[in-house]
Every structure is written in structure tokens, then in C-alpha cells.
Amino acid sequence: MYPTSAQEQQVLDHCAHARYVWNLALEVNSTYRKGGARVSKPPRFAAMSRMLTQVRQTDTSDLDSESAAEYSWVASGNVVIQQQALKDFDQAISNFLGGSHGYLKWRKKYRNEGFRLIGTGRVPAFTSEGEPLLNAKGKQVMHRKALVRKLNRKWDQVKVPGCGWVRFRLARRELPDAKSLRITHRDGLWHVAFATLPDPIPGPGDGSVVGVDRGVAITAALSDGRIGVIPRPRSSAREPQQLPLFLSW
């Protein structure tokens, strides 16, 4: 992605707000985990969103200058980007509780620059049968969509809040049809990635049955002769330290 100088400054501000909200949520979660609060469980996405709303609506007239500037700075940011940072945090907490990931880390400036964004466009929603999707009041449901427009064969533009239309280089020929997107900064370059659902892969539909044999060297061997190999999951930082103790036992 190739923002102008003014657009890049605005994108950096978005990154700062997303990073600040993530770190603030991590601080709250760590306080609960250490027993600093009187409740047993730390707040999740819904409760954290209410906290964010309270911070954005805080009256700064009775606060000192430093605290007032901090509250005003948070309120000046884009609420959608801040809420999506909380959603990323909540998903990371779910991964940690599920045992697939380690505990969360602090996000740092110049190292963790990025944010997730829900598209600002609106499109009618339809059911799987092609009928209009209606809510409880009988009104048409509208889904979010990332606003993208084509410039030429190799270049597109995406609309980012506060920045307007930002150019990016196409990685595929077709326009991305996505609800959300993520903007990151890596190796001195800006990148935009669109979250899209892949097309479903139909089954054979002949009622056939295939046996699966799981192994170590070979991940899975199927009874029809096919063999699948999946890379071994990377060890956590603690597992290599426990290996000598396990071997001695």
C-alpha cells in the first residue's frame, strides 16, 4: 500500500490508537489475573467495549492536564479501529485459554504497527436461497463491506477512515470482496490484507468412506493411497526447558 505523507501520518495515528487499546486491555486483564480486582474473571469483549465507551465519554473538566490530554486523545481516535483492537485482544485471550497460543505480550511502537478495520460500505444481505435477509422488524439487513475501486490493471484504491482513498498494488486480478481488512507496516512498507471467505469445496457425493491412519513421520495416511504431511507445530519457549527433566525422569 502506498499512502501519501498526510495519509501515512493518519495511518500511524490509527496504529497508535490500536496499540494503546491493546496494551490497556492487557493491563486490565493482567490486573484481574494477579488478583488485584475483587471479581474472579477478567472482562471480555463486551465489558471491555463498555469500558472503552466510558473512557471516550469521560468529562475531562475536573481532571489534571496530563489525564485530560490522555482521555481526549483516546476520544479523538476512530471508535471502530479501537473496538476491533479489543476484538483482536479477545480472540488472542480465547487462543490462550484454548492452549493453542502463549500469553499475550505488550505491543511496541515501530515493532507492532497495524490495525484491523471493518469496511464502511453497506450492501444488502441475502439468505443461502437468494432471498433478502430481514431482521425481526421486517427490514432489510445490511452487511459491512470494504470500499475498493479499481484504477487500472495493477492498481486499486481502498477507503480508510480519516485518509480517504489510499492506493495499493494488486496481488490478484479480481477486486477483493471483503467485510474487513488489516493494515500493517513491515520492513518499511505498508501492506493491506482483505479477509475473504474461500469458495466451498464440494465432496465426492458418492457415499464413499476413507480410512485415516495418523502417524508421527507421516501426518496422515489415507486408505485410498493418499498421504498428507503437515509441518510439526513449533515448540513453546517452556517446552525445551522441560525436556531434560523429562528425560532424566
C-alpha positions in Angstrom: 0.0 0.0 0.0 1.3 3.4 -0.9 -0.2 6.3 1.2 0.8 9.9 0.7 2.7 11.7 3.5 -0.5 13.0 5.1 -2.3 9.7 4.8 0.7 7.9 6.3 0.6 10.1 9.4 -3.1 9.4 9.8 -2.5 5.7 9.4 0.3 5.9 12.1 -2.2 7.6 14.4 -4.6 4.7 13.8 -1.8 2.2 14.7 -1.1 4.1 17.9 -4.7 4.0 19.0 -5.0 0.3 18.3 -1.7 -0.4 20.1 -2.8 1.7 23.1 -6.2 0.0 23.4 -4.5 -3.4 23.2 -2.0 -2.6 25.9 -4.7 -1.1 28.1 -6.8 -4.2 27.7 -3.7 -6.3 28.6 -3.1 -4.2 31.7 -6.7 -4.7 32.8 -6.5 -8.5 32.1 -3.2 -8.9 34.0 -4.6 -7.0 37.0 -7.5 -9.4 37.2 -5.3 -12.4 36.8 -3.0 -11.3 39.6 -5.9 -10.9 42.0 -5.9 -7.1 42.0 -9.7 -7.0 41.4 -12.5 -8.3 43.5 -14.1 -10.4 40.8 -12.8 -13.8 39.7 -12.9 -13.4 35.9 -11.4 -10.6 33.8 -13.7 -8.7 31.5 -14.2 -10.0 27.9 -15.0 -8.1 24.7 -18.5 -6.8 25.7 -17.3 -5.5 29.0 -14.1 -4.0 27.6 -16.2 -2.2 24.9 -18.3 -0.6 27.6 -15.1 0.5 29.4 -13.9 2.0 26.1 -17.1 3.9 25.7 -16.8 5.3 29.3 -13.2 6.4 28.6 -14.3 8.1 25.3 -17.2 9.9 27.1 -15.3 11.0 30.2 -15.7 14.6 31.2 -12.1 16.0 31.4 -13.0 19.3 33.0 -12.2 18.0 36.5 -9.0 16.2 35.6 -5.4 17.3 35.6 -3.9 18.4 32.3 -2.0 15.1 31.7 -5.0 12.9 32.3 -7.3 15.2 30.4 -4.9 15.1 27.4 -4.8 11.3 27.5 -8.6 10.9 27.6 -9.1 13.5 24.9 -6.5 11.7 22.7 -8.4 8.4 23.0 -11.7 10.1 22.2 -10.2 11.7 19.1 -9.4 8.2 17.6 -11.7 6.1 15.4 -14.0 4.1 17.6 -14.3 1.2 15.0 -10.5 0.7 15.0 -10.3 0.8 18.8 -13.2 -1.7 19.1 -11.5 -4.0 16.5 -8.3 -3.9 18.6 -10.4 -5.1 21.6 -11.8 -7.9 19.4 -8.3 -9.0 18.3 -7.4 -9.0 22.0 -10.4 -11.1 22.9 -9.6 -13.6 20.2 -6.0 -13.8 21.5 -7.3 -14.5 25.0 -9.5 -17.3 23.6 -6.5 -18.8 21.9 -4.5 -18.6 25.1 -7.3 -20.2 27.2 -7.6 -22.9 24.5 -4.0 -23.8 24.8 -3.0 -23.1 21.2 -1.0 -19.9 22.0 1.0 -18.4 24.8 0.0 -15.5 27.0 -0.3 -12.1 25.3 2.6 -9.6 25.0 2.8 -5.8 25.0 2.7 -4.1 21.7 5.5 -1.8 21.0 6.0 1.2 18.7 7.9 0.6 15.5 7.5 -3.1 16.0 3.8 -3.8 16.2 2.3 -1.2 13.7 -1.0 -2.3 12.4 -4.8 -2.3 12.9 -7.9 -4.1 11.7 -10.8 -2.2 10.1 -14.4 -3.1 9.3 -15.5 -1.8 5.9 -17.5 1.4 5.8 -19.7 0.3 2.9 -23.1 -1.2 3.2 -24.6 -4.0 0.9 -27.9 -5.9 1.2 -27.7 -9.3 2.8 -29.3 -12.4 1.3 -30.0 -15.9 2.5 -28.4 -19.0 1.0 -31.6 -19.4 -1.2 -31.1 -15.8 -2.6 -33.9 -14.3 -0.6 -33.4 -10.9 1.1 -32.4 -11.3 4.7 -34.8 -9.5 7.1 -34.5 -8.6 10.8 -37.1 -9.0 13.5 -38.8 -5.8 12.3 -39.0 -6.9 8.7 -36.3 -4.6 7.5 -33.5 -5.5 5.1 -30.3 -6.4 6.8 -27.2 -4.6 5.6 -23.8 -6.1 5.8 -20.5 -4.2 6.0 -18.2 -4.1 3.0 -14.7 -2.7 2.4 -14.9 0.1 -0.2 -12.5 -0.7 -3.0 -12.4 0.7 -6.5 -10.2 -0.2 -9.5 -7.7 2.3 -11.0 -6.1 0.1 -13.7 -4.9 -3.5 -14.3 -2.3 -3.3 -11.4 -3.6 -0.7 -9.0 -6.6 -0.3 -6.7 -7.8 2.1 -4.1 -9.2 1.3 -0.6 -11.1 3.8 1.6 -9.6 4.2 5.1 -11.2 6.4 7.7 -9.5 9.8 8.0 -7.3 9.0 5.0 -9.8 8.9 2.1 -8.8 6.7 -0.8 -5.3 5.0 -0.5 -3.6 3.3 -3.4 -2.4 -0.3 -3.2 -0.8 -2.7 -5.6 -3.0 -5.6 -6.7 -1.9 -9.2 -5.8 -4.8 -10.7 -7.7 -6.7 -9.8 -10.8 -10.1 -9.5 -9.2 -11.3 -6.9 -6.8 -11.4 -8.1 -3.2 -14.9 -8.7 -1.9 -14.3 -8.5 1.9 -16.0 -7.3 5.0 -12.9 -6.4 6.9 -9.3 -5.6 6.2 -6.0 -5.3 8.1 -3.3 -2.7 7.5 0.2 -3.5 8.8 3.7 -2.0 8.5 6.6 -4.4 7.9 10.1 -3.9 6.6 9.5 -0.2 5.8 6.4 -1.0 3.7 2.7 -0.7 4.3 0.5 -3.8 3.5 -3.2 -4.2 3.3 -4.9 -7.7 3.5 -8.5 -8.4 3.0 -10.4 -11.1 4.8 -12.4 -13.1 2.4 -14.2 -16.5 2.6 -12.9 -19.1 0.2 -15.3 -20.9 -2.1 -16.6 -24.2 -0.6 -15.0 -27.4 -1.9 -17.7 -29.9 -2.8 -17.5 -33.5 -1.6 -17.5 -36.5 -4.0 -21.2 -37.2 -3.3 -20.8 -40.9 -3.9 -21.1 -42.1 -0.3 -17.5 -43.4 -0.3 -15.7 -44.0 3.0 -11.9 -43.3 3.5 -9.9 -44.5 6.5 -7.3 -42.3 8.1 -4.2 -43.5 9.9 -2.4 -40.9 12.0 1.4 -41.1 12.5 4.5 -39.2 13.5 6.8 -39.1 10.5 3.7 -39.0 8.2 0.9 -36.9 9.5 -2.0 -38.9 7.9 -2.2 -41.9 5.5 -5.5 -42.5 3.8 -6.8 -45.8 2.7 -7.1 -44.7 -0.9 -3.3 -44.2 -1.1 -3.1 -40.5 -0.5 -0.5 -39.3 2.1 -0.7 -35.9 3.8 2.2 -34.2 5.7 1.6 -31.2 8.0 4.5 -29.3 9.5 5.1 -30.1 13.1 3.9 -27.3 15.5 6.6 -25.1 16.8 7.6 -25.8 20.5 6.8 -23.2 23.1 9.5 -21.4 24.9 9.0 -23.5 28.0 8.9 -27.0 26.4 12.7 -27.2 25.6 13.4 -26.3 29.2 11.3 -29.2 30.5 12.8 -31.7 28.1 16.0 -32.5 30.2 13.8 -33.0 33.3 11.5 -35.4 31.4 14.5 -37.4 30.0 16.1 -37.7 33.5 12.8 -38.9 34.9 
